Amino acid sequence: PRYDNWRQSVYRKDNHTCQICYNKEYLNAHHLMSYDKYVELRLDVNNGITLCETCHDNFHNIYGRGDNTLPQFKEHIINITNGLLTPPIFEK
């Protein structure tokens, strides 16, 4: 239940919209600092970002699953958008 609450809070924060392609279907709540390594951040809504299934898979196909970090995610966004997309997480 706590994880489901976290996931729904991340979706609400991001207006139920993928923060890369703006799709509103097939959403995933992605941990910016990995779920497995950063236990203290698992349920921190600010450690989550909403991605559609395709954008989520694209990230993990490049960076793997587990041990992921915010700098990796920022690098990914810069690479796929040629630096044109600046999600709110870049402002932190």
N, C-alpha and C positions, 0 to 999 in steps of 0.2 A: 504493500500500500504506500509506503513512503516513497519508493522509487516512482510509482505511478503519479503521485502528487508532484514530485520533482519534474517529471516529464511534461505533465499538463501545465505546470508553471512556466516552463521554458517555452512551450507553444504559445501561451498567453503573452508572455513577454515579447515574443517575435510576431505577434498577430497571426498565429497559425500560418506562417509563410516561410518558405525556404529562404534563407538569408543570402543565397548565392543566385538562384535562378527565379525566385519569387513564385514558384509553384506552391499551390495550396493543397496538394494531394500527396498521399503516400509519405507522410512526414516521419522523421526520426529526430529524437533529441540527442545531439552529439555532445560528448564531454570534451571540452577544449583541453583540459589537463586530464590525462587518462584515468578512467574508472579504477583500473587495477592498481596503479601506482600511487595515486593521490587520494587516498581513502578519505581524508578530511574534507575534500572538495566534492565528493560524490553527490551530495544532495544540495550543493550550493547552486542556486538558480543562475548566478553569474558565471558559473563554469559550464553552462550549457548554451547551445545554439541550435536553432531549428534548421534542419536540412531535409530536402526531399530524399527519397531512397536513392535516386540516381546520383545526386551530388555527394551523399554520404558514402556510397560505394566507391565513387571516383576518388575521394580523399583516401579511404582505407586501401584501395588498390595500389596507391602510390606509397603511402606511409606505413602500411601494415596496420594491424589491430593490436592495441595495447602499447603502453609506453609512449602515447601521443602527447604532444604539447601545444600550447598556444602559439609559440613561434613557428612550429610546423604548419599550423592552420593558416597563420598570416602569410607565410611563404607560399602556401598552396593558392590562396586567394590572389596574391600578386601575380603568380605564374599563370593562372588560368584567365585572368582578366587584364593582363598587361598593366596592372596597377590602377585600373579604372574603377574598381569596386572597393568601397571602403565601408564594410559593415560596422555597426556601432562598437564592436569589440576592439576595433583599431583605436578607439578614442581613449582606451584605458591605459 
